[in-house]
Amino acid sequence: DCVVTGLDLLDFVASRAPNVTVGYPWTSLPGNSRTLSGALLGGVTLEDGTENVQKAVALKLIYHLRSSSEEDDEDSEAWERAFLSYMATFSSDVIEVTWSASRSLESEISDLTISVVPTLAAYTGSILMAFAILSCLMIDPVRSK
């Protein structure tokens, strides 16, 4: 199971379009509930003198995955791997999508370590050898032997 923050706002807008009013920073939903649209919308332009959104250039959807048991952890990790795999190849002419996941930083650091450490070691070794040679050199040839 996955709980999506922002999906209630998206469902509300889609069900009422084009006659919908989204407030900022709060939007009233059916059933006397509200959602914090200020945390979900970005690049907001308000209608003059109101708290009604005229335009928003970004919508944030946050997927909360269950992790209350080992089976839930495994399912969440599988979902996250599938999500990252799908998003790595996603492209659209209509929208620009940016994503992150809790494991994306971990995997990027791991990939970076594999690709950068050999190069870094080579540069560090070269600099260390140059420093050792230069620090042992003296102007006096008798003392530098």
MDTraj code that builds the backbone (N, CA, C; nanometers):
import mdtraj as md
import numpy as np

residues = "ASP CYS VAL VAL THR GLY LEU ASP LEU LEU ASP PHE VAL ALA SER ARG ALA PRO ASN VAL THR VAL GLY TYR PRO TRP THR SER LEU PRO GLY ASN SER ARG THR LEU SER GLY ALA LEU LEU GLY GLY VAL THR LEU GLU ASP GLY THR GLU ASN VAL GLN LYS ALA VAL ALA LEU LYS LEU ILE TYR HIS LEU ARG SER SER SER GLU GLU ASP ASP GLU ASP SER GLU ALA TRP GLU ARG ALA PHE LEU SER TYR MET ALA THR PHE SER SER ASP VAL ILE GLU VAL THR TRP SER ALA SER ARG SER LEU GLU SER GLU ILE SER ASP LEU THR ILE SER VAL VAL PRO THR LEU ALA ALA TYR THR GLY SER ILE LEU MET ALA PHE ALA ILE LEU SER CYS LEU MET ILE ASP PRO VAL ARG SER LYS".split()
xyz = np.array([
    [0.0835, -0.1185, 0.0000],
    [0.0000, 0.0000, 0.0000],
    [0.0870, 0.1235, 0.0000],
    [0.0358, 0.2253, -0.0621],
    [0.1106, 0.3487, -0.0771],
    [0.0152, 0.4653, -0.0567],
    [0.0522, 0.5598, 0.0265],
    [-0.0279, 0.6798, 0.0476],
    [0.0391, 0.7927, -0.0288],
    [-0.0384, 0.8625, -0.1105],
    [0.0175, 0.9678, -0.1944],
    [-0.0274, 1.1038, -0.1419],
    [0.0661, 1.1821, -0.0905],
    [0.0364, 1.3189, -0.0493],
    [0.0246, 1.4031, -0.1754],
    [-0.0822, 1.4774, -0.1854],
    [-0.1047, 1.5600, -0.3040],
    [-0.2066, 1.4994, -0.3977],
    [-0.2324, 1.3696, -0.3844],
    [-0.3271, 1.3041, -0.4734],
    [-0.4695, 1.3503, -0.4454],
    [-0.5018, 1.3807, -0.3182],
    [-0.6360, 1.4297, -0.2863],
    [-0.6626, 1.5626, -0.3555],
    [-0.5627, 1.6502, -0.3609],
    [-0.5772, 1.7778, -0.4315],
    [-0.5908, 1.7545, -0.5813],
    [-0.5104, 1.6648, -0.6359],
    [-0.5154, 1.6351, -0.7785],
    [-0.6498, 1.5742, -0.8173],
    [-0.7017, 1.4817, -0.7362],
    [-0.8332, 1.4226, -0.7622],
    [-0.9430, 1.5284, -0.7570],
    [-0.9339, 1.6177, -0.6582],
    [-1.0327, 1.7244, -0.6426],
    [-1.0346, 1.8141, -0.7660],
    [-0.9197, 1.8548, -0.8121],
    [-0.9095, 1.9429, -0.9288],
    [-0.9613, 1.8715, -1.0528],
    [-0.9238, 1.7450, -1.0703],
    [-0.9647, 1.6702, -1.1890],
    [-1.1158, 1.6468, -1.1918],
    [-1.1764, 1.6244, -1.0757],
    [-1.3200, 1.5968, -1.0727],
    [-1.4039, 1.7215, -1.0948],
    [-1.3499, 1.8381, -1.0660],
    [-1.4264, 1.9624, -1.0774],
    [-1.3871, 2.0469, -1.1983],
    [-1.2831, 2.0071, -1.2708],
    [-1.2345, 2.0880, -1.3827],
    [-1.3450, 2.1051, -1.4859],
    [-1.3600, 2.2182, -1.5475],
    [-1.2813, 2.3401, -1.5335],
    [-1.3332, 2.4337, -1.4241],
    [-1.4393, 2.3982, -1.3529],
    [-1.4970, 2.4870, -1.2512],
    [-1.4428, 2.4531, -1.1135],
    [-1.3182, 2.4835, -1.0903],
    [-1.2561, 2.4511, -0.9623],
    [-1.1831, 2.5740, -0.9096],
    [-1.1863, 2.5895, -0.7782],
    [-1.1112, 2.6958, -0.7144],
    [-1.0142, 2.6325, -0.6162],
    [-0.8868, 2.6530, -0.6404],
    [-0.7835, 2.6018, -0.5509],
    [-0.7323, 2.7196, -0.4703],
    [-0.7411, 2.7067, -0.3387],
    [-0.6938, 2.8126, -0.2509],
    [-0.5460, 2.7957, -0.2205],
    [-0.4853, 2.9027, -0.1714],
    [-0.3450, 2.8982, -0.1352],
    [-0.3251, 2.9761, -0.0070],
    [-0.2735, 2.9240, 0.0967],
    [-0.2039, 2.7960, 0.1104],
    [-0.2956, 2.6787, 0.1466],
    [-0.4259, 2.7022, 0.1722],
    [-0.5179, 2.5939, 0.2050],
    [-0.6250, 2.5834, 0.0974],
    [-0.6661, 2.4594, 0.0665],
    [-0.7757, 2.4348, -0.0261],
    [-0.8823, 2.3547, 0.0460],
    [-1.0065, 2.4021, 0.0385],
    [-1.1181, 2.3299, 0.0992],
    [-1.1608, 2.2169, 0.0060],
    [-1.1735, 2.0965, 0.0620],
    [-1.2145, 1.9782, -0.0120],
    [-1.3556, 1.9399, 0.0310],
    [-1.4223, 1.8550, -0.0462],
    [-1.5554, 1.8102, -0.0054],
    [-1.5495, 1.7388, 0.1306],
    [-1.6597, 1.7457, 0.2049],
    [-1.6652, 1.6791, 0.3348],
    [-1.6026, 1.7617, 0.4456],
    [-1.5977, 1.8925, 0.4297],
    [-1.5402, 1.9836, 0.5298],
    [-1.3952, 1.9512, 0.5664],
    [-1.3197, 1.8984, 0.4742],
    [-1.1774, 1.8759, 0.4990],
    [-1.0961, 1.9757, 0.4170],
    [-0.9713, 1.9916, 0.4550],
    [-0.8818, 2.0839, 0.3849],
    [-0.7491, 2.0138, 0.3593],
    [-0.6777, 2.0632, 0.2601],
    [-0.5429, 2.0148, 0.2330],
    [-0.4505, 2.1351, 0.2203],
    [-0.3271, 2.1161, 0.2619],
    [-0.2281, 2.2234, 0.2563],
    [-0.1701, 2.2292, 0.1154],
    [-0.2343, 2.3061, 0.0302],
    [-0.1875, 2.3173, -0.1078],
    [-0.0571, 2.3947, -0.1173],
    [-0.0243, 2.4731, -0.0144],
    [0.1005, 2.5489, -0.0150],
    [0.2237, 2.4599, -0.0137],
    [0.2105, 2.3394, 0.0404],
    [0.3228, 2.2464, 0.0426],
    [0.3310, 2.1636, -0.0848],
    [0.2259, 2.1685, -0.1669],
    [0.2186, 2.0831, -0.2850],
    [0.2361, 2.1585, -0.4159],
    [0.2099, 2.2882, -0.4142],
    [0.2159, 2.3674, -0.5367],
    [0.3391, 2.4565, -0.5360],
    [0.3963, 2.4771, -0.6513],
    [0.5123, 2.5645, -0.6643],
    [0.4913, 2.6644, -0.7762],
    [0.5579, 2.7781, -0.7666],
    [0.5470, 2.8817, -0.8684],
    [0.4054, 2.9343, -0.8802],
    [0.3431, 2.9603, -0.7658],
    [0.2015, 2.9967, -0.7606],
    [0.1813, 3.1452, -0.7913],
    [0.0827, 3.1737, -0.8738],
    [0.0353, 3.3093, -0.8990],
    [-0.1093, 3.3149, -0.8511],
    [-0.1411, 3.4120, -0.7648],
    [-0.2756, 3.4248, -0.7101],
    [-0.3577, 3.5252, -0.7901],
    [-0.4910, 3.5045, -0.7885],
    [-0.5808, 3.6028, -0.8477],
    [-0.5729, 3.7295, -0.7623],
    [-0.5850, 3.8439, -0.8233],
    [-0.5708, 3.9720, -0.7531],
    [-0.6670, 3.9826, -0.6351],
    [-0.6121, 4.0120, -0.5171],
    [-0.6923, 4.0360, -0.3984],
    [-0.7565, 3.9131, -0.3358],
    [-0.7190, 3.7934, -0.3794],
    [-0.7781, 3.6706, -0.3236],
    [-0.6684, 3.5730, -0.2855],
    [-0.7083, 3.4616, -0.2273],
    [-0.6166, 3.3514, -0.1994],
    [-0.6390, 3.2368, -0.2976],
    [-0.7021, 3.2670, -0.4109],
    [-0.7302, 3.1663, -0.5126],
    [-0.6141, 3.1571, -0.6113],
    [-0.5757, 3.0360, -0.6432],
    [-0.4637, 3.0134, -0.7348],
    [-0.5083, 3.0404, -0.8779],
    [-0.4347, 3.1274, -0.9431],
    [-0.4599, 3.1538, -1.0851],
    [-0.3760, 3.0578, -1.1697],
    [-0.2512, 3.0358, -1.1240],
    [-0.1598, 2.9499, -1.2002],
    [-0.0571, 2.8908, -1.1044],
    [-0.0226, 2.7652, -1.1262],
    [0.0866, 2.6996, -1.0538],
    [0.1694, 2.6239, -1.1564],
    [0.2996, 2.6348, -1.1472],
    [0.3859, 2.5706, -1.2464],
    [0.4410, 2.4367, -1.1978],
    [0.4145, 2.4010, -1.0708],
    [0.4672, 2.2738, -1.0188],
    [0.3660, 2.2103, -0.9245],
    [0.3614, 2.0775, -0.9265],
    [0.2799, 1.9986, -0.8349],
    [0.3676, 1.8885, -0.7791],
    [0.3739, 1.8811, -0.6463],
    [0.4567, 1.7801, -0.5803],
    [0.3685, 1.6648, -0.5343],
    [0.4045, 1.5433, -0.5743],
    [0.3390, 1.4222, -0.5262],
    [0.4407, 1.3453, -0.4431],
    [0.4045, 1.3122, -0.3215],
    [0.4941, 1.2398, -0.2319],
    [0.4331, 1.1033, -0.2049],
    [0.5089, 0.9996, -0.2294],
    [0.4621, 0.8631, -0.2086],
    [0.5186, 0.8101, -0.0777],
    [0.4306, 0.7843, 0.0177],
    [0.4708, 0.7279, 0.1464],
    [0.4511, 0.5769, 0.1401],
    [0.5584, 0.5025, 0.1540],
    [0.5507, 0.3568, 0.1461],
    [0.5470, 0.2977, 0.2861],
    [0.4705, 0.1923, 0.3016],
    [0.4578, 0.1270, 0.4314],
    [0.5852, 0.0476, 0.4612],
    [0.6267, 0.0524, 0.5866],
    [0.7456, -0.0235, 0.6273],
    [0.7300, -0.0768, 0.7688],
    [0.6119, -0.1283, 0.7992],
    [0.5853, -0.1755, 0.9354],
    [0.6253, -0.3209, 0.9573],
    [0.6560, -0.3925, 0.8511],
    [0.7016, -0.5308, 0.8655],
    [0.8101, -0.5581, 0.7614],
    [0.8750, -0.6712, 0.7745],
    [0.9813, -0.7062, 0.6798],
    [0.9255, -0.7251, 0.5393],
    [0.8062, -0.7817, 0.5301],
    [0.7430, -0.7998, 0.3989],
    [0.7103, -0.6640, 0.3360],
    [0.6608, -0.5701, 0.4190],
    [0.6337, -0.4348, 0.3694],
    [0.7614, -0.3673, 0.3216],
    [0.8706, -0.3863, 0.3956],
    [0.9996, -0.3295, 0.3545],
    [1.0417, -0.3828, 0.2184],
    [1.0289, -0.5120, 0.1993],
    [1.0674, -0.5732, 0.0718],
    [0.9801, -0.5209, -0.0423],
    [0.8481, -0.5124, -0.0168],
    [0.7578, -0.4601, -0.1190],
    [0.7893, -0.3138, -0.1503],
    [0.8176, -0.2360, -0.0467],
    [0.8510, -0.0938, -0.0660],
    [0.9791, -0.0781, -0.1455],
    [1.0801, -0.1596, -0.1139],
    [1.2062, -0.1533, -0.1879],
    [1.1863, -0.1937, -0.3332],
    [1.1042, -0.2951, -0.3579],
    [1.0769, -0.3373, -0.4956],
    [1.0034, -0.2270, -0.5714],
    [0.9058, -0.1626, -0.5046],
    [0.8319, -0.0534, -0.5680],
    [0.9269, 0.0610, -0.6006],
    [1.0149, 0.0920, -0.5071],
    [1.1075, 0.2036, -0.5275],
    [1.2057, 0.1741, -0.6408],
    [1.2559, 0.0514, -0.6478],
    [1.3457, 0.0145, -0.7587],
    [1.2728, 0.0253, -0.8925],
    [1.1473, -0.0222, -0.8976],
    [1.0690, -0.0134, -1.0214],
    [1.0431, 0.1330, -1.0575],
    [1.0131, 0.2158, -0.9575],
    [0.9900, 0.3586, -0.9800],
    [1.1146, 0.4247, -1.0373],
    [1.2299, 0.4010, -0.9751],
    [1.3540, 0.4623, -1.0227],
    [1.3897, 0.4146, -1.1632],
    [1.3669, 0.2865, -1.1894],
    [1.3940, 0.2322, -1.3222],
    [1.3043, 0.2975, -1.4270],
    [1.1767, 0.3114, -1.3949],
    [1.0826, 0.3737, -1.4882],
    [1.1171, 0.5209, -1.5105],
    [1.1436, 0.5933, -1.4024],
    [1.1695, 0.7365, -1.4137],
    [1.3013, 0.7652, -1.4853],
    [1.3959, 0.6737, -1.4789],
    [1.5244, 0.6940, -1.5477],
    [1.5055, 0.7031, -1.6991],
    [1.4005, 0.6404, -1.7515],
    [1.3775, 0.6411, -1.8963],
    [1.2581, 0.7264, -1.9363],
    [1.1914, 0.7902, -1.8398],
    [1.0711, 0.8694, -1.8693],
    [1.1084, 0.9996, -1.9384],
    [1.0326, 1.0333, -2.0409],
    [1.0477, 1.1639, -2.1052],
    [0.9111, 1.2079, -2.1557],
    [0.8928, 1.3387, -2.1617],
    [0.7654, 1.3937, -2.2063],
    [0.7894, 1.5285, -2.2714],
    [0.7118, 1.5557, -2.3741],
    [0.7158, 1.6867, -2.4386],
    [0.6207, 1.7842, -2.3698],
    [0.5340, 1.7318, -2.2827],
    [0.4296, 1.8125, -2.2207],
    [0.4698, 1.8648, -2.0837],
    [0.5333, 1.7797, -2.0023],
    [0.5693, 1.8195, -1.8664],
    [0.7159, 1.7897, -1.8390],
    [0.7708, 1.8629, -1.7440],
    [0.9063, 1.8365, -1.6961],
    [0.8926, 1.7694, -1.5606],
    [0.9578, 1.6562, -1.5440],
    [0.9446, 1.5782, -1.4212],
    [1.0794, 1.5699, -1.3515],
    [1.0780, 1.5965, -1.2215],
    [1.1946, 1.5789, -1.1366],
    [1.1553, 1.4821, -1.0275],
    [1.2421, 1.3901, -0.9916],
    [1.2069, 1.2908, -0.8920],
    [1.3240, 1.2626, -0.8012],
    [1.2926, 1.2108, -0.6866],
    [1.3946, 1.1588, -0.5956],
    [1.3300, 1.0485, -0.5135],
    [1.4125, 0.9673, -0.4563],
    [1.3651, 0.8570, -0.3725],
    [1.4638, 0.8399, -0.2587],
    [1.4198, 0.7743, -0.1551],
    [1.5073, 0.7602, -0.0387],
    [1.6334, 0.6825, -0.0730],
    [1.6269, 0.5936, -0.1677],
    [1.7441, 0.5160, -0.2063],
    [1.8229, 0.5805, -0.3200],
    [1.7711, 0.6850, -0.3819],
    [1.8408, 0.7434, -0.4964],
    [1.9733, 0.8055, -0.4551],
    [1.9794, 0.8699, -0.3380],
    [2.1055, 0.9265, -0.2911],
    [2.2052, 0.8152, -0.2611],
    [2.1578, 0.7109, -0.1957],
    [2.2439, 0.5970, -0.1622],
    [2.3010, 0.5320, -0.2882],
    [2.2166, 0.5122, -0.3889],
    [2.2651, 0.4489, -0.5113],
    [2.3589, 0.5405, -0.5890],
    [2.3336, 0.6709, -0.5883],
    [2.4229, 0.7650, -0.6568],
    [2.5598, 0.7703, -0.5900],
    [2.5624, 0.7691, -0.4575],
    [2.6904, 0.7687, -0.3864],
    [2.7663, 0.6401, -0.4160],
    [2.6953, 0.5280, -0.4195],
    [2.7587, 0.4001, -0.4508],
    [2.8170, 0.4018, -0.5918],
    [2.7387, 0.4508, -0.6892],
    [2.7867, 0.4588, -0.8272],
    [2.9047, 0.5545, -0.8389],
    [2.8992, 0.6659, -0.7675],
    [3.0061, 0.7639, -0.7700],
    [3.1341, 0.7055, -0.7111],
    [3.1210, 0.6304, -0.6033],
    [3.2367, 0.5677, -0.5401],
    [3.3060, 0.4725, -0.6366],
    [3.2280, 0.3946, -0.7090],
    [3.2851, 0.2978, -0.8034],
    [3.3567, 0.3683, -0.9179],
    [3.3022, 0.4799, -0.9658],
    [3.3610, 0.5456, -1.0825],
    [3.4703, 0.6469, -1.0474],
    [3.4641, 0.7095, -0.9299],
    [3.5568, 0.8182, -0.8980],
    [3.6779, 0.7722, -0.8184],
    [3.6629, 0.6744, -0.7315],
    [3.7726, 0.6346, -0.6429],
    [3.8983, 0.5934, -0.7196],
    [3.8914, 0.5133, -0.8254],
    [4.0165, 0.4807, -0.8974],
    [4.0870, 0.6044, -0.9534],
    [4.0116, 0.6973, -1.0081],
    [4.0702, 0.8194, -1.0620],
    [4.1297, 0.9040, -0.9502],
    [4.0561, 0.9166, -0.8426],
    [4.1017, 0.9943, -0.7280],
    [4.2291, 0.9340, -0.6682],
    [4.2346, 0.8020, -0.6607],
    [4.3531, 0.7353, -0.6067],
    [4.4752, 0.7617, -0.6954],
    [4.4555, 0.7609, -0.8245],
    [4.5675, 0.7863, -0.9160],
    [4.6201, 0.9291, -0.8981],
    [4.5309, 1.0272, -0.8909],
    [4.5737, 1.1655, -0.8710],
    [4.6403, 1.1841, -0.7353],
    [4.5821, 1.1254, -0.6315],
    [4.6381, 1.1389, -0.4971],
    [4.7772, 1.0770, -0.4900],
    [4.7938, 0.9591, -0.5505],
    [4.9256, 0.8939, -0.5519],
    [5.0287, 0.9768, -0.6254],
    [4.9894, 1.0339, -0.7372],
    [5.0825, 1.1179, -0.8143],
    [5.1242, 1.2414, -0.7357],
    [5.0294, 1.3051, -0.6713],
    [5.0602, 1.4250, -0.5924],
    [5.1494, 1.3899, -0.4735],
    [5.1208, 1.2781, -0.4084],
    [5.2013, 1.2341, -0.2941],
    [5.3453, 1.2044, -0.3364],
    [5.3634, 1.1381, -0.4490],
    [5.4995, 1.1076, -0.4960],
    [5.5731, 1.2363, -0.5345],
    [5.5056, 1.3289, -0.6007],
    [5.5689, 1.4550, -0.6382],
    [5.6097, 1.5329, -0.5140],
    [5.5239, 1.5348, -0.4107],
    [5.5560, 1.6028, -0.2862],
    [5.6762, 1.5375, -0.2190],
    [5.6809, 1.4050, -0.2151],
    [5.7926, 1.3344, -0.1512],
    [5.9237, 1.3640, -0.2222],
    [5.9217, 1.3653, -0.3526],
    [6.0436, 1.3922, -0.4294],
    [6.0893, 1.5358, -0.4088],
    [5.9937, 1.6297, -0.4177],
    [6.0298, 1.7704, -0.4037],
    [6.0749, 1.8045, -0.2616],
    [6.0157, 1.7406, -0.1622],
    [6.0544, 1.7720, -0.0250],
    [6.1920, 1.7141, 0.0098],
    [6.2363, 1.6136, -0.0608],
    [6.3684, 1.5549, -0.0357],
    [6.4797, 1.6259, -0.1136],
    [6.4456, 1.7055, -0.2116],
    [6.5457, 1.7746, -0.2905],
    [6.6029, 1.8943, -0.2121],
    [6.7305, 1.9133, -0.2219],
    [6.7964, 2.0281, -0.1615],
    [6.8863, 2.0902, -0.2660],
    [6.9205, 2.2119, -0.2412],
    [7.0091, 2.2805, -0.3355],
    [7.1507, 2.2241, -0.3254],
    [7.1865, 2.1851, -0.2072],
    [7.3215, 2.1304, -0.1850],
    [7.3214, 1.9846, -0.2306],
    [7.3972, 1.9474, -0.3363],
    [7.3965, 1.8104, -0.3866],
    [7.4575, 1.7120, -0.2864],
    [7.5481, 1.7534, -0.2004],
    [7.6099, 1.6637, -0.1036],
    [7.5062, 1.6226, 0.0010],
    [7.4255, 1.7165, 0.0508],
    [7.3256, 1.6860, 0.1544],
    [7.2060, 1.6098, 0.0991],
    [7.1738, 1.6284, -0.0261],
    [7.0554, 1.5655, -0.0819],
    [7.0758, 1.4180, -0.1163],
    [7.1997, 1.3697, -0.1046],
    [7.2262, 1.2286, -0.1344],
    [7.1698, 1.1469, -0.0305],
])
top = md.Topology()
chain = top.add_chain()
for i, resn in enumerate(residues, 1):
    res = top.add_residue(resn, chain, resSeq=i)
    for name in ("N", "CA", "C"):
        top.add_atom(name, md.element.get_by_symbol(name[0]), res)
traj = md.Trajectory(xyz[None], top)
